[in-house]
Amino acid sequence: MSLDNKIPQGPIASKWTDYKDHIRLVNPANKRNIDVIIVGTGLAGGSAAATLAELGYNVKAFCYQDSPRRAHSIAAQGGVNAAKNYSGDGDSIYRLFYDTVKGGDYRAREANVHRLAEVSVNIIDQCVAQGVPLAREYGGLLDNRSFGGTQVSRTFYAKGQTGQQLLLGAYSAMNRQIGRGKIKMYNRHEMLDLVIVNGKARGIIARNLVTGEIERHSAHAVVIASGGYGNVFYLSTNAMGSNVTAAWKAHKRGAYFANPCFTQIHPTCIPVTGDHQSKLTLMSESLRNDGRIWVPKKLEDAQAIREGKLKPTQIPEEDRDYYLERRYPSFGNLVPRDVASRAAKERCDAGYGVNATGEAVYLDFASAIERYGKEQARIHHLDENDAKLVYDLGKKVVENKYGNLFQMYYKIVDEDPYTTPMMIYPAVHYTMGGIWVDYNLMTTIEGCYCIGEANFSDHGANRLGASALMQGLADGYFVLPYTIGDYLADDIRTGTIPTDLPEFEEAENNVRSMIDHLMNNKGEHSVDYFHKKLGKIMWNKVGMARNAKGLTEAMDEIAALREEFYRNVKVSGTADSFNQELEKALRVADFLELGELFAKDALHREESCGGHFREEHQTEEGEAKRDDENFSYVAAWEYKGNPREAVLHKEPLVYENIKMVTRSYK
Ligand SMILES: Cc1cc2nc3c(=O)[nH]c(=O)nc-3n(C[C@H](O)[C@H](O)[C@H](O)COP(=O)(O)OP(=O)(O)OC[C@H]3O[C@@H](n4cnc5c(N)ncnc54)[C@H](O)[C@@H]3O)c2cc1C
């Protein structure tokens, strides 16, 4: 099958505008006869469900939580980008488009990214109309801040709770449609297989997580909006439940999986403290607007700090190495995440780490507190030489901006970040790879769409901060509602899809036999035992720095672990009741396949780009070295019964409006 990406012809700025005005639509009366399943009701799925229902389709929406409000999207802290240029600092649609393509290290599809930048401006209007309380300036206008990889302020935010507020907006819109009967909500339901009839996605098999019942659901199209797969690393900043199952089942039924190795490691997370942890916590990138990242200049100081003999506040200014400001003077602490993460790793590998494990650097607000304090003192005609007063005034400003993040840090680490610098280290955060989709967001299975973090679309090899919410909401509110009509126009006379077809039977049996195997296995080890082992392999050999030897070993180790899992996993409880161990087992089984494909993808990509860093391919200064001649393509993998036998299909990346250059933030 060729990868027909359906990109319309014409100048990039008019591609989407013209395209959406000329695709087929379904008239309101006919929409009533059409059912759409949406798997996932985070920001992408929730916004799509509300919009499709508003348009008149019958939506069946699924999530495994007890409410769409608990989707992982709620965790998004820092903000959502849009090219509104409210700050008057020279932002534009082109600049957002340019920054995003460059940020992704020229591995994203140009037309998609331009469309994303175009509709970004609508997202803000949509959310404000819904009543989302985005932060405002003193004068009442919407406020902006800056995120990594950009030199303008285009990030809209709601304190450190942007995802929560945006999700509540989408959820309210969904609730209206649930009330009208246009959305049927299936909470606590997990999709465990995709049903394909005559080559088209026509339904899903889901498990009712409360009763354990296996259910068949049919529709004319299926939209996967199931989020990212960062939890393949076991430890990540993702919600504990985030998983790849829905996307992986679609992959196994014929949807190509694109760029699985493109994963983002976020530079500012609370460091790992030991083996007992099951989750990592993000400290929002917005903190890099004001926080300065440093380690001691002298190895002996770092050592003394690690041994608890020295405090960071005792190290004088001249003995601190603000390494991002030193290496990247024009972007400084706001370099993109992949660059900041690798720089932290480089310093820690060189022995300058500042916590007991040697894997932490400082994020320091002392300068910001002083700067803001002096400004406030001047504004209020107070004594700017009064250090205590300046500190109090400055602290208030910082508290207003980031108070909840500071409180969260204090609760987890038990140290006051106002008086002592935070300790941070990179952690797995976001997956740029995912199900391959064409310009219409359709996968390689007809009638199966994929939106939000679950698809591979717009971020290339690295996602710039505040761009995931933008993409999820663009897909859900503004792109899919148009493009799906083009496909569904053929279904206005199809009628309800029956669920007693042999294809439903086969898929249901498939799910039942997997569950039977897991429940009857009676092995020795818990699901977490395997998940932790997988995570260790992934972090050590497929993590921030990768090489051919490690990746080859990882593939073998994961295959062996998978084999052991099926032989030796123990799942307690029963299949016909609420059983979270079984839920986990079904998800980890899929992670154990994805992990191998992930390593295979990283092994085949003999270059470094964005978050994918191959040690063999770096410049003398340790920066990523791309190979545009041989790797300017999306790697889309076709499932062939075993992850290591997956077949590679290449979608060439053609840049007509941007010149590919070496990414520099110096
Ligand atoms: C800590 C943190 C902070 C972040 N901050 C920001 C930020 O400030 N700005 C930004 O732009 N991005 C941020 N991101 C990224 C962003 O939050 C996510 O990429 C985005 O929310 C994903 O949205 P989604 O709708 O695609 O998926 P999710 O919100 O993950 O939703 C997935 C949905 O799918 C459902 N689901 C999954 N599998 C199944 C299944 N098999 N059956 C049924 N339902 C299923 C779930 O129940 C859920 O409803 C952050 C990420 C993290 C981890």
PDBQT file of the ligand as one rigid body, heavy atoms in Angstrom, charges set to zero:
ROOT
HETATM    1  C1  LIG A 701       2.625  16.356  32.888  1.00  0.00    +0.000 C 
HETATM    2  C2  LIG A 701       2.317  16.815  31.499  1.00  0.00    +0.000 A 
HETATM    3  C3  LIG A 701       2.158  18.157  31.216  1.00  0.00    +0.000 A 
HETATM    4  C4  LIG A 701       1.881  18.582  29.930  1.00  0.00    +0.000 A 
HETATM    5  N1  LIG A 701       1.742  19.919  29.684  1.00  0.00    +0.000 NA
HETATM    6  C5  LIG A 701       1.455  20.330  28.434  1.00  0.00    +0.000 A 
HETATM    7  C6  LIG A 701       1.281  21.719  28.149  1.00  0.00    +0.000 A 
HETATM    8  O1  LIG A 701       1.405  22.571  29.016  1.00  0.00    +0.000 OA
HETATM    9  N2  LIG A 701       0.976  22.068  26.896  1.00  0.00    +0.000 N 
HETATM   10  C7  LIG A 701       0.829  21.156  25.892  1.00  0.00    +0.000 A 
HETATM   11  O2  LIG A 701       0.542  21.548  24.761  1.00  0.00    +0.000 OA
HETATM   12  N3  LIG A 701       0.965  19.842  26.141  1.00  0.00    +0.000 NA
HETATM   13  C8  LIG A 701       1.269  19.411  27.372  1.00  0.00    +0.000 A 
HETATM   14  N4  LIG A 701       1.430  18.071  27.616  1.00  0.00    +0.000 N 
HETATM   15  C9  LIG A 701       1.072  17.100  26.575  1.00  0.00    +0.000 C 
HETATM   16  C10 LIG A 701      -0.460  16.983  26.501  1.00  0.00    +0.000 C 
HETATM   17  O3  LIG A 701      -1.009  17.025  27.789  1.00  0.00    +0.000 OA
HETATM   18  C11 LIG A 701      -0.915  15.696  25.840  1.00  0.00    +0.000 C 
HETATM   19  O4  LIG A 701      -0.192  15.456  24.674  1.00  0.00    +0.000 OA
HETATM   20  C12 LIG A 701      -2.383  15.804  25.464  1.00  0.00    +0.000 C 
HETATM   21  O5  LIG A 701      -3.138  16.170  26.585  1.00  0.00    +0.000 OA
HETATM   22  C13 LIG A 701      -2.888  14.494  24.893  1.00  0.00    +0.000 C 
HETATM   23  O6  LIG A 701      -4.254  14.634  24.658  1.00  0.00    +0.000 OA
HETATM   24  P1  LIG A 701      -5.069  13.478  23.958  1.00  0.00    +0.000 P 
HETATM   25  O7  LIG A 701      -6.491  13.925  23.941  1.00  0.00    +0.000 OA
HETATM   26  O8  LIG A 701      -4.430  13.112  22.681  1.00  0.00    +0.000 OA
HETATM   27  O9  LIG A 701      -4.897  12.220  24.927  1.00  0.00    +0.000 OA
HETATM   28  P2  LIG A 701      -5.242  12.001  26.489  1.00  0.00    +0.000 P 
HETATM   29  O10 LIG A 701      -5.556  13.257  27.204  1.00  0.00    +0.000 OA
HETATM   30  O11 LIG A 701      -4.161  11.148  27.003  1.00  0.00    +0.000 OA
HETATM   31  O12 LIG A 701      -6.573  11.193  26.447  1.00  0.00    +0.000 OA
HETATM   32  C14 LIG A 701      -6.599   9.838  26.064  1.00  0.00    +0.000 C 
HETATM   33  C15 LIG A 701      -8.020   9.348  26.150  1.00  0.00    +0.000 C 
HETATM   34  O13 LIG A 701      -8.077   8.063  25.570  1.00  0.00    +0.000 OA
HETATM   35  C16 LIG A 701      -8.746   7.170  26.428  1.00  0.00    +0.000 C 
HETATM   36  N5  LIG A 701      -8.248   5.835  26.117  1.00  0.00    +0.000 N 
HETATM   37  C17 LIG A 701      -6.963   5.429  25.955  1.00  0.00    +0.000 A 
HETATM   38  N6  LIG A 701      -6.917   4.142  25.608  1.00  0.00    +0.000 NA
HETATM   39  C18 LIG A 701      -8.194   3.720  25.545  1.00  0.00    +0.000 A 
HETATM   40  C19 LIG A 701      -8.800   2.474  25.223  1.00  0.00    +0.000 A 
HETATM   41  N7  LIG A 701      -8.088   1.410  24.872  1.00  0.00    +0.000 N 
HETATM   42  N8  LIG A 701     -10.142   2.404  25.292  1.00  0.00    +0.000 NA
HETATM   43  C20 LIG A 701     -10.904   3.475  25.632  1.00  0.00    +0.000 A 
HETATM   44  N9  LIG A 701     -10.381   4.683  25.910  1.00  0.00    +0.000 NA
HETATM   45  C21 LIG A 701      -9.046   4.785  25.863  1.00  0.00    +0.000 A 
HETATM   46  C22 LIG A 701      -8.476   7.680  27.814  1.00  0.00    +0.000 C 
HETATM   47  O14 LIG A 701      -9.472   7.203  28.681  1.00  0.00    +0.000 OA
HETATM   48  C23 LIG A 701      -8.546   9.187  27.566  1.00  0.00    +0.000 C 
HETATM   49  O15 LIG A 701      -9.891   9.603  27.574  1.00  0.00    +0.000 OA
HETATM   50  C24 LIG A 701       1.746  17.639  28.896  1.00  0.00    +0.000 A 
HETATM   51  C25 LIG A 701       1.925  16.290  29.166  1.00  0.00    +0.000 A 
HETATM   52  C26 LIG A 701       2.246  15.881  30.444  1.00  0.00    +0.000 A 
HETATM   53  C27 LIG A 701       2.550  14.441  30.679  1.00  0.00    +0.000 C 
ENDROOT
TORSDOF 0
